[in-house]
Amino acid sequence: MILRVILTVILLCIATCHSLEKGDGFQVFRVLPTTNQQLLQMIRLFETADTDRADFWHAPSVVNGTVDIMVAPEHTGQFQKYLEKHGYTYQIAIQDLRTLLIEKEGNISTHSTDDAFFMKRLHDDVGFHSRLRMGEYYSYSVLSTWLQRIAENMPDIAKLIKVGTTIEGRDILGLKFGKDTPDKKVVVIDAGIHAREWAAIHTASYFINLIVNSREGDPQIQNYLDNIVLYIIPVLNPDGYEYTRTDKTNPRARMWRKSRSPKACAFDGVRNSCCMGVDLNRNFDFRFSEIGASRYPCSEIYHGPSAFSEPESKAYSQFLASLKGRLEAYITLHSYSQLWIYSYSHRKFTYAPDIDETRRVAAKAVQELGRMYGTKYRHGTGPEIIYAFSGGSTDWAKETLKIKYSYTIELRPGYEEWNGFVLDKNQLIPTAKETWAGVTVVLDEVTNQWKSSKNRESELSRIRQEKCSDRLSGCAYWLQSSPNICRISQSTMIRDCAKTCDLCHMITV
Ligand SMILES: [Zn+2]
C-alpha cells in the first residue's frame, strides 16, 4: 500500500499538464530492471498503475528484461525523476507517440463517411462481396457487414455465428467454415479481445479473406473445409475496438486495451479511483485474480469484480463450452512480442498432462512460421517466456474443456522493437501470412489426426465385415426360440452367432 501511495503521488499531475493539447507529448519509456528489487517494483507498478498515467505495453517479466511503458504527458517528468531516483536504466523509446501514430497510421480511415462509402460498395459490387482489401484496418460495422455478406453469398462454406452481445449492445460475430457433422473436430480462432491489438484483428480477417477467396485453388484450404469445422471470430471486444478508433492520433483512445464496461471504483491508497473497462483476458474462471491481474478498475489489467462478470467473456466461454468434446484446438491472437504461448501461465513449471504434444506442435508451428520471412518466435508457458498471469481464455479452455491444442499467439513486432502496437502498415500482410503458416501446422495436426482415425475406423469395419459369420449352425433356431438371446448373452453370441444377431460391429479385431 505504501508503495502504491508513493507511486500515485509520483504520477500526480503537474501544474502545466492542462496546457498540453490532447494527445501531445505521450512518451514510451523502455525500462530495464537490473535487480530483483527493481523487477518487483515494476511488477507492483504494472498491477496498480492507472492506465491513464502509465500504460504498460510490455510487462515486466525478468531481471534484465525490457519493460515498455507509455506515460501520459502530464506525468513524464515525474516518471523520469522516479526512474532516476531508483537507479533504473532506461531510455525514451518513443519521444512523441502522437507523431508516430500520424506517421504510421495517419491515413487510417476512422470517419463514418468513409465507412458509409465502403459499405455501399460492399453492398452494390456483387463481385466484391467476399474480398476485403488487406493491409488496412476497418471499423467493426464494416467487418460485421463483410461477414454477413460472405455468409449470405457462400452458404455452402460459411455460416454467420453470433457468440454474444457486448455491454454496449454490439453483436460479437464470427464465421463457421466447413460442413458440420457430429463426428468432426472443431478449431476456434479469435482475435481482438484486447482492443488496441489491431494487427491481431487484421490477421484474423486475413484468414477469413484467404479461406473464402483461395479455397478453390488451394487444396490445403479445401482439405480443412472438408475435414474440420473452423470458427473465426475476428473481434471479441468490439466495444473496445471501436473506442480505439474514436481518435486515431490520441494515444489514450488508440491504446485502450479493455472492454467498455461501466465505471467501477476502488480506493487506491490516496483516493477513490473510478474507471471504465475490464481486461477480458483476465476475467476467465482460471485462477481468477491470482497473478498478473489487478483489482484496481483503473489498471489496464483490471480483472473485473468476479470471474465471467462480463457479458463478452461469459458468452464466449459458453460458446466454447458448447463445443466441448469436439473442440480440438483453440487459438487466440494478440500482439505483440512474437510468442507462441501454451498452458499454464499462472505459475512456472505447471503443465497439463499432454504438455509434450502441446510443445511439439508449438515448436513445429514456430518453425514453419519462421520459414516464410525468418521471423523468430519463442514458445513456452507465460512465466517461461513473458510473465505469469491468470484468468486468460486459453488456460481456462485447456483446464475446463481439455482442449488438446490451446495457444495464445503474440504477433509482431518482437518485444525488442520499440514501436510496439503501432505496427507499420506494410508489415500487416506479412504478419498475417506468416501467422497463417504457423496456424496451418495446428490445423494440419487436427485434420490429419481426424482423417487417420476415420481411416482406422473404416479399416476396422472392413476387417469386422470379413470376420462377420456364425461359428455355430443353430443360431437362427436359437434366436427364433429365444428372441432376446442376442442381448442377454451378448458376449457369447458375438463369438458364436455374430451375423445372425447383427453384432458384427462389436467383434474385437
Ligand atoms: Zn493481448
Residues whose N, C-alpha, C, O or C-beta is under 5 A from the ligand:
A	BS01	ZN	H194 H334 S335
